[in-house]
Amino acid sequence: MKGIQLTWTASGQCLQPVVQGGSLAVGDILRQNQALLLMLHQGELKERPAVGVGISDMLLDNDPILWRTMIREQLEMDGQNVQGIVITKKAIEINATYRD
């Protein structure tokens, strides 16, 4: 899926659109959207309060199956076909693509 590319500001506190040659940069947003879904907590996105996993709450939790289920639900709500999600001690590996 193509969409507007986002990048972190120099301070790293917020996202802003990427501007190239005086216009918004458009490109593949699959990984960008996956990262946003993982970072957002439910209720943070005022237009869609049910969106978000809030992986910062995953720290010191001992139920990876719950987190895998929540991630899968959020990705599917975003219109992605999820082939697999693997949660390890060092990473979350997502194998998903947007539906045609």
Buried (B, 14 or more C-beta within 10 A) or exposed (E): BEBEBBEEEEEEEEEEEBEEEEEEBEEEBBEBBBEBBBBBEBEEBEEEEEBBBBBEEBEEEEEBEEBBEBBBEBBEEBEBEBEEBEBEEEEBEBEBEBEE
